[in-house]
């Protein structure tokens, strides 16, 4: 049996971390230098994917009779600030950029694993989260692959 209050909490947590992910990729994309500009389309697609996830989750919150969160997590905001600090001290090489993006991807993967570990989710909700999780995992693997390919050079 689904607990509406718990469901809304889970959905809002996922909305916030998807917003973090989208904002993180937007920030990383905006900060790219000409040498790494080939990453821009990838970052923009992953940001767009998370914005779509947030919208879908917000609709589910509304169907549960609540208002969706529209913000970000404190940790996500701190992570973007850390990226700014690191970049100002020369940590803006391709490997560093991709390693920081992968750290963010690890966080969202964990959030989806934790959400799906809840036993009280309805099957339609679980199905939606599993579909989104597939996209999140594919994004993580793409970023990790790009990072590893650069490390091998």
N, C-alpha and C positions, 0 to 999 in steps of 0.2 A: 504494500500500500504506500502510495506516494504522500509524503508530508509536504504540503504546499510551502510552508515557511522555509524548510530546508532546501527544497527545490529552487526557490527564488534566490536563496543565499548562494547556492552553487552556481546558478546561472549568472548572477551578478558578479561573482568572483571571476568567472570565465569571460564576461564582458570586459571587465577591467584589465585582465591580462591580455586579451586580444587587442584592446586599445593601446596597452603598453607596447605590444609587438608592432602594431601599425605605426605608432609614433616613433619607435626605435628605428624601424626600417626607413621611415621618412627622414629622420635625422641623419642616419648613415648615408642615405642617398644624397641628401643636400650637402653633406660634408665631403663627398668624393672628389678627389683631384682628377686631373685629366688622365693620369696613368691608369686609374681604376674605374673609369667611366663605364666600362663594359658591365659593371655590377649594377648599374642604375636600374635597368629594366627588371632584373631579378628582384631587387629590393622593392621596387614599385609594385610588382605582382604580389609579393608576399604581404606587403602592407595592405593592398586591396583585398586579398583573401581574408585577412583578419578583420578588416572593416565589414566585409560581408558576413563573417561569422558573428560579429557583434550585433549587427542588425537582425540576423536570424534569432540570436539568443534574446535580444530585447523583445522581439515579438512573442517569444515563449514566456517571458516574464509578464508581459501584458496579459497574455491568456490565463495566467495564474492570478490575475487580479492585483498586480502590483506595478509600480513604476520602476523601469530599469535604471541601473547606475549608468552614468555616462562618463565617468572619470577614469582615472588611472590608479594603479597601486603606488604606494609610497616607494616600494622597492624598485619599481619600474622607473619612476622619476629619478631616484638616486642613481640607477644604472646609467641613464642618459647623461646625468651630470658627470658621472665618472668617465664616460666616453669623452665628454668635452674636455675634462682635465687631462686625460691621457693624450688626447690629440694635441693639446697645447704644448705638451712636452715631447712631441715627436713620435707618438705612438699611432701614427696614421698610415703605416704601411699596410699593404694588402693582407698579410697574415694577421696583423693585429685587428684590423677591421672585421675580418671574417671570424676570428676567435671570439671577439666580443659579441658578434651576432649569434654565434653558436651558443654562447652562455645564455642569451635571451631565449633561444630556441629550447634549450634544456629546461628552462623555467616553465615555459608554456606546456611542454610535453608532460612535465610533472603535474601541472595543474589539471590537465585532462585525465591523466592516470588516476589522480586522487578523486576527481569528480566521478569517474566511472566505477570507482571502488565502492561508491555509495549503493547500498542495497535497495533503497527506497525509490529509485528512479523508475518512472514508467517506461515501458518498452519503446514507445514512440520517441521519448526524450533520449533514452539510451541510444537509439538508432541515430538520431541527429548528432549526438556527441561523438559517436563512433565515426560517422562520416567526416565530421570536422577534424577529429583526431587523425584520420588518414592523411588529410591535407597538411596538418601541422607536422606530422612525422615525415612526409615527403619534403616539406620545406626545410626541416632540420637536416635531413640527409643531403639535400642539395647544397646547403651552406657548408656542411661538414666536408662534402666532396670537393667543393671549391677550395676550402681551406687546406685540405690534405694535398690537393693537386699543386697548390702553390708551395706548400712546404717541401714537396718532392723536387721542386726545381732547383 
